[in-house]
């Protein structure tokens, strides 16, 4: 039986109204994501454990190799965010770049993942995620951030959970495997984790009433790269800085205010950029993967100042960087 014209008109009006409501809802949610970090709705109130913004720090990069400076970057960022009184850092993610990134001297992700795992093996909050390396091709920083955000949104009932986590993808709060074998075996390529396995960023925690954000953690050199014309897609920059936000750890006493003033997008979302203001002469601020590779090639004993001993041992055993250039 066909619907009468009257019923059809009422249904069309209802559908139109529903669409407007949904569109308005999506607009509001989009605006919420782009509000300045730590800004909450409602009357001013004392910050408590539930009103503070809970943060996961995500660092993308070559990690070729991962240095003590990379680990200190996480630690310094967490300490600084906690001191503001507005944030609680509940986890850190190291996401090594895909092999097809094409950087000269970039060793296989198989090696870089092992070195990253060795570097964070004594941390109870920083973990390595292999998702980016396991994709078919290179991923943009924006897509990596969106992957982790969307993954958490898909976990029903809670944002972070331990669900059938394999030993090769350790998670925040997971009991550490006592075996002395590397997490990524040299001779046996690990099977790719499923999306749900990669969602395991922490212990079972319910966050219906808590704001959680993933922030991009980077050095001032990456921030400065935003100012290079044509290097970054502007739409991606809008999402990275506008939707997510950045925590910047200055390197070599860089002038971050000057850097931000050189980019219209960075100026636009300046309130979403947190600059770690601790010791500008921190000894780890001059440590880099490039210096580490050069020290290895020249047999420089200062390499112990740049890399942790387990990473050095793995590099020597695998004969990485020794004869490489760059």
N, C-alpha and C positions, 0 to 999 in steps of 0.2 A: 504494500500500500504506500503510495507516495505521500510525503509530508505536505500538509496544507501550507499555503503561502505565509500565513500568520506564524506558524511554527518555525518555518524556515527563516523568517525575518528575525524572530526572537533568538534562534540559535546563532544566526550570524552576528547579531548584536552581542550575545554572550561571548562568542569566540573572539570577537574584536576587542572586547573589554579585557578578556583574559590575556590576550596577546600584549595589550598595552601594559597591564600589570606586570607581566613577566619581563617585558622589555625594561620597564622602570626598575624592577628588582635587579636585573643584570647590571643596569647602569649604576645603581647604588653600590652593589658589590664591587664593581670595578673601581669606583671612587674610593671605597674603603681600602682596597689594596694599595692605592696610590697615596694614601695620607702619610704624613711624615712619620718616621719610625718612632714608636713608643707613644704616639698620640692616640688617646682612647676617647670614646664617646661618653657623654654623661657628665655629671658634676665632678669637680676635682675631688680626689680622695687619696688617702695615704696608700702608697704602693705596698701591696702584700704579695705573697707568693703567687696568688691567683690573678692579680691585676697586672703584674709585670709581664712584659712580652717575652715569651719563651723563644729561644733562638737556636737554630742549627746553622753552623758556619760551614759553607761549602767552598773549597778551594779547587779551582781547575788549573791545569798547567801541564808542562812536559814532565816535571819531576825527573830530570835527566842528568844526574840522579837527584833524589830527594835529599835535602840538606838539613842540618840542625836549624838553619834559619827558617825553613818551612815550618818545622815543628814549633819553634819559638813564636812564629807569626800567629799560630793558633792560640798559644798560651797567652801572649801579650794581648791579643784581641779579647779573649775571654775575660782576663783580669780587668781590662779597661771597661768593658761593657758592664761587668758586675759593679764596678765602682760608681757608675752613673746612677745606680739604684733603680734603673728602669727595665733592666734586662736580666734574664737567667739563661745562660748558655747551657743547653742540655746535650749537645753533641757536635762533633766535627766530622766532616767528610772530605777525604782526599780523593779527587777524581782525575786520574792521569789521562792525558790526551790520547786520541786514537793514533795508530801507527801512520795512517795516511795524512797526518798533519803536514808531513813533508819537510820538517825542520832538519837541517843538516846535522849529522851526528846523532840523531835520535835513535836510541837503541830500541829493540823490540819491547812491546808492552808487556810481554811475558816477564822480561827482566825487571822492567820498571815497577810492575805490580809487586813482585817479590821484594824489591828494595823498599818500596813504600810500606809493605806489611812489616818488614823487619824494623823500619824506623819508628813505627807506632806500636810495636808489640808490648811495650810497657805502659802505654797510655790506657786509661780506663774510660776515655770519652772520645778519642779520635780514632776513626776507622777508615779503611780504604774501600771504595766502591768501584767494581770493575765494569759497570754498565757501559760507560763511555768507550772503553777499550773494546768491548764485545760487539759494538755495532758494526754494520757493514762498511761504514765509511766515517770520516771525520764529522764531529758534531759541533755546532756552535755553542758557545757558553750559554746563550739564551736557552737553547733546547735542553741543555743539561739541567739548568735550573728548573725549567718547566717540567721535565721528567720527574725530578724528585718531588716537586710540589704536587703534581697530579697523582703521583704514586701514593702519597700520604692521604690525599683526599679520597682515594678509592678504598682505603682500609676502613671497613665498616665498624662503627662503634668506638674506634679509637684512632689516634693519629699515628702512634708508634706501637709496634708490637713484634714480639719474637714468635714467628710462625715457621716451624720446620726449617730453621736456619742451618744451612750446610756449614761445615767447618771452614770452608774456603771463603765464606763471606761473613766474617765476624761482625758483631753488632755491639752497640753501646749496651753495657750492662751484662753481656753474655759471658758466662764463665769461660775463661781462656783454656784452650786445649793445652794439656801439659806436654804434648809431644814436642820434641826439639826439631822435628822436620819442618822445612819451610811450608807455609800455607799453600803456596803455589808450587807444585812439584815441577822440576825441570823436564823430566822425561815424559810426563803424562799431562797433556793439555786438559785443564779442568773443563767440565761440561758447563755450558752457559746457564747461569741462574735464571729462574723464572722471574716475572715481574713482581710477584708476591714475595719471593725470597729477597729481592733487592729492596723491598719496602721495609725490611727489618732494620730500622735505624735505632732501636732502643728497647728497653724493657716494656712490659705491658703497662701502658699509662693511658688513662682516659682524659681527653682534653676538650670536652664539650663546652666548658666554660672558660677555657684558656686560649689566649691568642698565641699562635705559633707562626714564626716566620723563618724562611730560609734566606740567609743573607750571603751574598758573594763576598768571600774573603780574598783580599789581594794586596799586593805591594803597590807602592806609588808608581812604579814603572808601568804596571798595567793600566792604572788610572790615567797616566800621561798618554798612553796609546789611544785613548778615547779621543784625544785632540788631533790625531793624525788624520787628515782628510782622506776619506775613501777606505780606511782600514776596517772600520766597523760599519755594519748596517745600522742606519739611524733608527729604524723601527726596533731592532734588537736592543739598541742602547736605551730607548724609551722604556722597554719592558724591564731590562736589567736594573736600571736605576729607579724608574718610576714605580714598577710593581713589586720588585724584590727589595732593592736597597743594597748598599755596599759598605763593608767595613775595610778601611784602608790602613795598612801598617806602613808608615813612611820608610823609605830606604835611602841611605846616603844623605840624610838630612834634607830630603826633597821638600820643596815649598808647595804643599798641597793646595793652598789657597790660590796661588798663582796658576797652578795646573787647572783647577776648576774654572777659573775665570776665562780660560781659553776655549771653553766649550759651552755653547748655548744650552745643551741638554744637561750638562753637569750643573750649570748655574740654575737652571729651572728646577732641578730636583736636589738642590744643595742640602736640604733638610733630610734627605734620605741617604746621605753619605756621612758615615761615622768615621772620623779620623782618630786613630789611636794616638793619644798625646801622653806618652810616658817619657822614656829616656831617648831623646833624639840621637844620642851617641851610643845607643845600645850596641854591644859588640856583634850581635847577630844581624844587624841591619846592613852590614857590608858583605855578608856571606851570600854566595850565589852558586848555582850549578856550574856556571862557566868557570869560576875560580876553582871549583872542586875538580873539574875535568882537567884543567891545566896543571893543577898540583899532582894529580895522578900520573899524567903524562911525563912530568919532569921529576917524579920521585920525590916531591916536596913533602917533608914531614909535617908541614902545616895542614895537610889534608885531615888530620885527626881533629883539627879545630872546626872543620867544615862538615864532616860526615860522622855519623855514629859508627862505632866499631863493627857491629853486625853488617852494616851496609858496606863498609870497607872490605870486610872479609869476603862478602859475596862478590863484590866487584873483582877482587884479586883472583878468586876461585874461578870466576867465569871469564876472566880476561877482558873486561869491559873498559872502554875508554883509553886503555893503555897506549894503543897505537893509533887512536883516532885523532882527528884534528878538529879544532873549534871548541 
